Amino acid sequence: MSTTANTAEELGTSPTATLHHHDNHPPDASRYVAQDTSTHPNPNEKADVGKHTNVLVVDWDGPDDPENPKNWSFRRKWAATAIISGFTFISPVSSAMVAPATGQLAAEFGIHSSAIIAFTTSIFVLAYAIGPLFLGPLSEIFGRSRVLQLANLWYLVWNLVCGFAQNESQLLGFRFLAGLGGSAPLAIGGGVLGDCWHPEERGKAIALYSLAPLLGPVIGPTAGAWIAQRSTWRWVFWSTSIVDAAIQVLGLFFLQETYAPLLLERKAKTIRLSMDVERTPHQEVRTIFDGKQDHSWSAIMTKSLVRPFTLFAQEPIIQLLGVYMAYLYGLLYLFLTTIPSIFEGIYEQPVGIAGLHYIALGVGLTGASQLNAGTMDKIYVHLKNKNGGVGKPEFRLPSMFLGTVLLPIGLLITGWTVEAHAPWIAPDIGIALVGAGVILNFQCIQTYIVDGFTLYAASALAAVAFLRSLAGCGFPLFAPAMYSALGYGKGDTVLAVVAIVIGCPAPWVFWRFGERIRNASRHAR
């Protein structure tokens, strides 16, 4: 008798939902088991249990198992994607929405330093650097959905409290705490999409998810400018809290767990509870993701919290793309905090009208994102078919070639048209090109990392998010001094040169050598 059949008879229970048991007709447990891990060739920490004949290894019910999130219906997948994108949208809205109201804040709290005024906006993004280090790994222990929902509740509470701050210190502290919770979807969302979508389907979902954290900081200040002009800065926080509460309610109903190791562990737990202990006193039930490593809380937390830094230290892909994404995010927040000074200062427009120029950034982000969403998967499928039906993460990079060119062009147009006091539409064109360059690069990098580090997507994205959030916090702090010393023309020229040096080689390097780098990696697929 085969090992699998023998194990099924020894189990004495059916691992189905009804869990019936008949002594004379042992149930077929083979649909849940694989006694030899060679049937699961993924090298990422799978169980080495083939030599244990009394071990039941729980796996999916074949390639079409409907419980596998990758086999969910499109409606179910898009529901999860929409909720994740909603969480990812509202948090960055809060991060930048206060920017046009910083004048009111400075007057009420007596803040005179331009760096501190900018810091009231960027401290939220500083929390983005710290939160993912804990929340990303926690999602790989407790699951994506649970961590996302609790973190969003944390954000909701502290963002609401920001509206009641009575001094500068309270506001900075509350903003930082809100940012910790708000960082969860940025760290975990990519992991959810990697759990749900097959690579050839993933482009549109990642396009929507990647657009959210970039479009949020555009819509936020546009609305915040009018709130600041018509009401008070406190409603900047209260309004976003109301919207987030609505998204949270939807999440409770439509955001289901997607993390495969946790879902299989739940299935294994059901089998363990239904086992006949007297007949199988030594029976062991594992999932295909269980290894021999220590599964204690301390060991898991130590490994998980260290993993983002390990990935950054050991993976050239994370290093180069992480540094470039950090630069992109820093530029985005630099523009978010300097648009008011350009159009209120140089063009002498009222706060509300000056806030409308954020729409130019939004047009670039949204337009390029939608065009990329419509072509990314088609390009991937085309290149996959040309490669004999084998897909590669490098097939996500073609749009990045265009993005690395648009970004410095947009920077140069913006800086020198402002310097020349050209009509307001001219810098808006440059700002739109900057937005297009940022989103094209952002989406390609996000998708490439998710495709290349699927099982560790949350930790890989946490490593990248740490770098980009530090840049998002730091760039607005030096921007006033840079533009004061160099002017907008020379200042943006410096930024354009750096964008060329860091960004332009990246897609060429990974297109040519990416597969070789991944094959030498311990974490990439």
C-alpha positions in Angstrom: 0.0 0.0 0.0 1.3 3.5 -0.8 2.4 5.9 1.8 -0.4 8.3 1.0 -3.1 5.7 1.2 -1.6 4.3 4.4 -1.6 7.8 5.9 -5.2 8.2 4.9 -6.2 5.0 6.6 -4.3 5.8 9.8 -5.9 9.3 10.0 -9.3 7.7 10.4 -11.1 11.0 9.6 -12.0 13.0 6.5 -10.4 16.4 6.1 -13.5 17.8 4.6 -15.9 20.3 6.0 -18.2 17.6 7.3 -15.4 15.6 8.8 -17.3 12.3 8.8 -15.6 9.0 9.9 -16.5 5.5 8.9 -14.4 2.6 10.3 -14.8 0.3 7.3 -14.3 3.0 4.7 -11.4 5.2 5.5 -11.7 8.6 3.8 -9.5 9.8 1.0 -7.0 12.2 2.6 -4.7 12.1 -0.4 -6.3 15.2 -1.9 -4.8 17.2 1.0 -1.4 15.5 1.3 1.9 15.1 -0.4 4.3 12.8 1.4 7.3 13.8 -0.7 8.1 17.5 -1.0 9.6 16.9 -4.5 6.0 17.5 -5.6 6.4 21.1 -4.4 9.6 22.3 -6.0 9.4 25.8 -4.6 12.7 26.3 -2.7 11.3 28.8 -0.2 11.3 27.1 3.2 9.0 24.2 2.3 8.8 21.2 4.6 11.4 18.5 4.3 9.1 15.7 5.6 9.2 13.1 2.8 11.2 10.7 5.0 8.5 10.7 7.7 5.8 8.2 6.7 3.5 9.3 9.5 3.4 12.9 8.4 0.4 14.4 6.7 1.4 17.3 4.5 -1.5 19.7 3.8 -1.6 21.4 0.4 -4.2 22.9 -1.9 -6.8 20.6 -3.6 -4.9 20.6 -6.9 -4.2 23.6 -9.2 -7.9 24.6 -9.3 -8.7 24.6 -5.6 -11.3 27.4 -5.1 -10.0 28.0 -1.6 -6.6 29.1 -3.1 -6.9 32.9 -3.5 -5.3 32.7 -6.9 -8.4 30.7 -8.0 -11.0 33.1 -6.6 -13.5 34.7 -9.0 -12.5 38.0 -10.6 -15.2 39.7 -8.6 -13.8 38.4 -5.3 -10.2 39.3 -6.3 -11.2 42.8 -7.4 -13.2 43.3 -4.2 -10.0 42.6 -2.2 -8.0 44.8 -4.6 -10.4 47.7 -4.3 -10.4 47.6 -0.4 -6.6 47.4 -0.3 -6.4 50.4 -2.8 -8.9 52.3 -0.6 -6.8 51.8 2.5 -3.7 52.7 0.5 -5.4 55.9 -0.9 -6.8 57.4 2.3 -3.6 57.2 4.3 -1.5 59.3 1.9 -4.4 61.7 1.5 -3.9 62.4 5.2 -0.1 62.6 4.8 -0.3 65.6 2.4 -3.7 67.1 2.9 -2.4 69.3 5.7 0.2 71.0 3.4 -1.9 73.9 2.2 -3.1 74.5 5.8 0.4 74.7 7.3 0.1 78.5 7.2 -2.9 78.3 9.6 -1.1 75.8 11.8 2.0 78.0 12.0 0.0 81.1 12.9 -2.1 79.3 15.6 0.8 77.4 17.2 3.5 80.1 16.7 5.8 78.1 14.4 8.4 80.2 12.6 10.9 77.7 11.2 10.2 76.7 7.6 11.7 73.2 8.3 9.3 72.6 11.2 6.4 73.8 9.1 7.4 71.3 6.4 7.9 68.6 9.1 4.3 68.9 10.2 3.5 67.3 6.8 6.4 65.0 6.4 6.5 63.4 9.9 3.5 61.3 8.8 5.7 59.9 6.1 8.5 59.3 8.6 6.2 56.8 10.4 5.8 55.0 7.0 9.5 54.1 7.4 9.0 52.4 10.7 5.5 50.9 10.6 6.2 48.4 7.7 9.2 46.9 9.6 6.7 45.5 12.1 3.5 45.3 10.1 4.8 43.6 7.0 6.3 40.7 9.0 3.3 40.5 11.3 1.1 40.0 8.3 3.2 36.9 7.5 2.5 35.5 11.0 -1.1 36.5 11.7 -2.3 37.0 8.1 -2.8 40.0 5.8 -6.5 40.9 6.6 -6.3 40.9 10.4 -3.2 43.1 10.5 -4.5 45.5 7.9 -7.8 46.0 9.7 -6.3 46.6 13.1 -3.7 48.9 11.8 -6.3 51.0 9.9 -8.3 51.3 13.1 -5.2 52.6 14.9 -4.7 55.1 12.1 -8.4 56.2 12.3 -8.2 56.9 16.0 -5.0 59.0 15.9 -5.9 60.9 12.7 -9.2 61.9 14.4 -7.3 63.0 17.5 -5.0 65.2 15.3 -8.0 67.5 14.8 -8.1 68.2 18.6 -4.4 69.0 19.0 -3.7 72.0 21.2 -0.1 72.7 20.4 2.8 71.8 18.0 4.1 68.9 20.1 0.7 67.2 20.3 0.1 67.6 16.6 3.5 66.1 15.7 3.1 63.2 18.1 -0.4 62.4 16.9 0.6 62.6 13.2 3.4 60.2 13.8 1.2 57.7 15.6 -1.4 58.0 12.8 1.3 57.4 10.2 2.3 54.1 11.9 -1.2 52.6 11.3 -1.5 54.3 7.9 1.7 52.5 6.7 0.1 49.1 6.8 -1.5 49.0 3.4 1.8 50.3 1.8 3.7 47.4 3.4 1.1 44.6 3.1 -1.0 45.6 0.0 1.5 44.3 -2.5 1.6 41.0 -0.6 -2.2 40.7 -0.9 -2.1 41.2 -4.7 0.7 38.7 -5.0 -1.5 36.2 -3.1 -4.5 36.8 -5.3 -3.4 37.4 -8.8 -1.4 35.2 -11.2 1.5 37.1 -12.8 -0.2 37.5 -16.2 -3.2 39.1 -14.5 -1.4 41.2 -11.9 -0.6 44.3 -13.9 -4.0 46.0 -13.7 -4.4 45.3 -10.0 -0.9 46.6 -9.2 -1.6 49.6 -11.5 -4.6 50.5 -9.3 -2.7 49.8 -6.1 0.4 51.7 -7.1 -1.7 54.7 -8.2 -3.4 55.0 -4.8 -0.4 56.2 -2.7 0.6 58.6 -5.4 -2.8 60.0 -6.3 -3.8 60.3 -2.6 -1.2 63.1 -1.9 -2.5 64.9 -4.9 -6.2 64.9 -4.1 -5.5 65.5 -0.4 -3.9 69.0 -0.8 -6.4 70.0 -3.5 -9.2 69.4 -1.0 -7.1 70.6 1.9 -6.5 74.0 0.3 -10.3 74.7 0.0 -10.9 73.4 3.5 -8.2 75.7 4.8 -9.7 78.7 3.0 -13.3 78.0 3.8 -13.1 76.4 7.2 -10.3 75.4 9.7 -7.3 73.2 9.5 -8.9 70.8 12.0 -11.5 69.7 9.4 -8.6 68.5 7.3 -8.2 65.6 9.8 -11.9 65.1 10.6 -12.9 64.8 7.0 -10.3 62.2 6.2 -11.4 60.3 9.3 -15.0 60.1 8.1 -13.9 58.7 4.7 -11.6 56.2 6.3 -14.4 55.0 8.6 -16.5 54.2 5.6 -13.6 52.3 4.0 -13.1 50.4 7.2 -16.7 49.2 7.3 -16.4 48.0 3.7 -13.2 46.2 4.6 -14.9 44.3 7.4 -17.2 42.7 4.9 -15.1 42.3 1.7 -11.5 41.9 2.8 -10.8 38.2 3.3 -7.6 36.5 4.2 -5.3 35.8 1.3 -2.0 34.5 2.8 -1.5 30.9 1.6 0.6 29.6 4.6 -2.0 30.9 7.1 -5.0 29.5 5.0 -3.3 26.1 4.8 -2.4 26.2 8.5 -6.2 26.7 9.2 -6.9 23.7 7.1 -4.3 21.7 8.9 -5.7 22.8 12.3 -9.1 21.5 11.2 -7.6 18.1 10.3 -5.8 17.9 13.7 -8.9 18.6 15.6 -10.8 15.9 13.8 -8.2 13.2 14.1 -8.8 10.1 16.1 -6.0 10.4 18.6 -6.4 6.9 20.0 -5.9 5.4 16.6 -3.2 7.8 15.5 -1.3 8.9 18.6 1.8 9.9 16.7 0.2 11.4 13.6 1.7 14.7 12.6 0.0 17.2 10.3 2.0 19.9 8.6 1.5 22.3 5.7 3.9 22.5 2.7 5.2 25.7 4.2 6.3 24.2 7.5 10.0 23.6 7.9 12.2 22.3 10.7 13.0 25.8 11.9 12.0 27.0 15.4 8.4 28.1 15.3 8.4 29.9 18.7 7.1 33.4 18.9 10.5 34.9 19.6 12.1 33.0 16.7 9.4 34.0 14.3 9.5 37.7 15.3 13.3 37.9 15.3 13.5 36.4 11.8 10.6 38.4 10.4 11.7 41.7 11.8 15.2 41.2 10.5 14.1 39.9 7.1 13.5 43.3 5.4 17.0 44.4 6.3 18.4 41.0 5.2 16.7 41.4 1.9 18.1 44.9 1.5 21.6 43.7 2.5 21.7 40.6 0.3 19.5 41.5 -2.7 20.9 43.8 -5.4 17.4 44.1 -6.8 16.1 45.6 -3.6 19.1 47.8 -3.2 19.0 49.5 -6.6 15.3 49.7 -7.1 14.8 50.6 -3.4 17.1 53.6 -3.8 15.5 54.7 -7.0 12.0 54.4 -5.6 13.1 56.4 -2.5 14.2 59.1 -4.9 10.9 59.0 -6.7 8.9 59.3 -3.5 11.2 62.0 -2.2 10.5 64.0 -5.4 6.8 63.5 -5.1 6.7 64.9 -1.5 9.1 67.7 -2.4 6.6 68.8 -5.1 3.7 68.4 -2.8 5.2 70.8 -0.3 6.6 73.3 -2.8 3.6 73.7 -5.2 2.0 76.2 -2.7 5.2 78.3 -2.6 5.4 78.4 -6.4 1.8 79.4 -7.1 1.1 81.4 -3.9 4.6 83.0 -3.9 5.7 83.4 -7.6 2.3 83.6 -9.2 0.6 85.3 -6.2 -2.6 83.1 -6.3 -5.0 82.6 -3.4 -4.7 79.4 -1.4 -7.7 77.7 -3.0 -6.6 78.5 -6.5 -3.0 77.6 -5.9 -4.2 74.2 -4.6 -5.8 73.5 -8.0 -2.4 73.1 -9.5 -2.1 69.8 -7.7 -4.5 68.6 -10.4 -1.6 68.8 -12.9 0.3 66.3 -10.9 -2.8 64.1 -10.7 -3.4 64.3 -14.4 0.2 63.0 -15.0 -0.2 60.3 -12.4 -3.6 59.1 -13.5 -3.2 59.3 -17.2 0.1 57.5 -17.3 -1.2 54.9 -14.8 -4.3 54.1 -16.8 -2.3 53.8 -20.1 0.2 51.6 -18.3 -2.5 49.5 -16.7 -3.9 48.8 -20.2 -0.6 47.7 -21.7 1.4 46.2 -18.8 -0.4 42.8 -18.8 -0.5 42.7 -22.7 3.2 43.3 -22.9 3.8 40.7 -20.2 1.7 38.1 -22.1 3.3 38.9 -25.4 6.9 38.6 -24.0 5.8 35.4 -22.1 4.5 33.8 -25.4 7.7 34.7 -27.2 9.7 33.1 -24.4 8.0 29.7 -24.8 5.2 30.4 -22.3 7.6 31.1 -19.5 7.0 34.5 -17.7 9.8 36.5 -16.1 9.6 39.5 -13.7 11.8 41.4 -16.2 8.8 41.4 -18.6 7.3 44.2 -16.3 10.1 46.6 -17.1 9.4 48.1 -20.6 7.3 51.0 -19.3 10.1 51.9 -16.9 12.3 52.8 -19.9 9.8 55.6 -20.8 9.3 56.6 -17.1 13.0 57.2 -16.6 13.1 59.7 -19.5 9.8 61.6 -18.7 10.9 62.3 -15.1 14.0 64.5 -15.8 12.2 66.2 -18.7 9.4 67.2 -16.5 11.8 68.5 -13.8 13.6 70.7 -16.3 10.4 72.1 -17.7 9.0 72.9 -14.3 12.1 74.5 -12.9 13.0 76.8 -15.8 9.4 77.9 -16.6 8.9 79.0 -13.0 12.3 80.7 -13.1 11.2 82.6 -16.3 7.8 83.4 -14.8 6.1 81.7 -17.8 2.3 81.4 -17.8 1.1 79.0 -15.1 0.2 76.4 -17.7 3.9 75.9 -18.5 5.0 74.6 -15.1 1.8 72.6 -14.9 2.9 70.7 -18.0 6.2 70.0 -16.4 4.5 68.9 -13.2 2.3 66.5 -15.2 5.3 65.0 -16.8 6.9 64.5 -13.4 3.8 62.7 -12.3 3.8 60.5 -15.3 7.5 59.6 -14.9 7.0 58.8 -11.2 4.0 56.5 -11.7 5.4 54.6 -14.6 8.6 53.9 -12.6 6.6 53.2 -9.4 4.3 50.7 -11.0 7.1 48.8 -12.8 9.2 48.6 -9.6 6.3 47.4 -7.5 5.2 44.7 -9.9 8.8 43.6 -10.5 9.4 43.2 -6.7 6.1 41.3 -6.2 6.8 39.0 -9.1 10.4 38.4 -8.1 9.8 37.9 -4.3 6.2 36.5 -4.2 6.4 34.6 -0.9 8.3 37.4 0.8 6.5 40.2 -1.0 5.4 41.9 2.2 9.0 41.9 3.7 10.5 43.0 0.3 8.0 45.9 0.0 8.7 46.8 3.7 12.4 47.2 2.9 11.6 49.4 -0.1 9.0 51.3 1.9 11.5 52.1 4.6 13.9 53.8 2.2 11.3 55.7 0.3 9.6 56.9 3.4 12.8 58.3 4.8 13.2 60.2 1.5 9.6 61.3 1.5 10.2 62.8 5.0 13.6 64.3 4.3 13.2 65.9 0.8 10.7 68.5 1.9 13.0 69.6 4.7 15.9 70.7 2.5 13.7 71.9 -0.4 13.2 75.5 0.9 16.9 76.0 1.5 17.8 74.5 -1.9 15.4 76.7 -3.9 16.4 79.7 -1.9 20.1 79.2 -2.7 19.8 78.0 -6.3 16.4 79.1 -7.6 13.8 76.8 -9.2 15.7 76.5 -12.5 19.1 75.3 -11.1 17.4 73.4 -8.2 15.3 71.3 -10.5 18.2 70.8 -12.9 20.2 69.2 -10.0 17.2 66.9 -9.3 16.9 66.0 -13.0 20.6 65.1 -13.2 20.3 62.8 -10.2 17.2 61.2 -11.7 19.2 60.4 -14.8 22.2 59.0 -13.0 20.1 56.8 -10.6 17.1 55.9 -12.8 18.1 55.6 -16.4 20.5 52.6 -16.0 18.1 50.6 -13.8 15.8 49.1 -16.4 18.7 48.3 -18.7 20.6 46.6 -16.0 17.7 44.4 -14.9 16.5 43.7 -18.4 19.9 42.3 -19.3 21.1 40.8 -16.0 17.9 40.5 -13.9 17.4 36.8 -14.4 21.1 36.1 -13.5 20.8 38.1 -10.3 17.5 36.3 -9.3 19.0 32.9 -9.9 21.8 33.8 -7.5 19.3 35.0 -4.9 18.2 33.0 -1.8 14.8 34.8 -1.7 13.8 35.7 -5.3 12.0 33.2 -7.6 
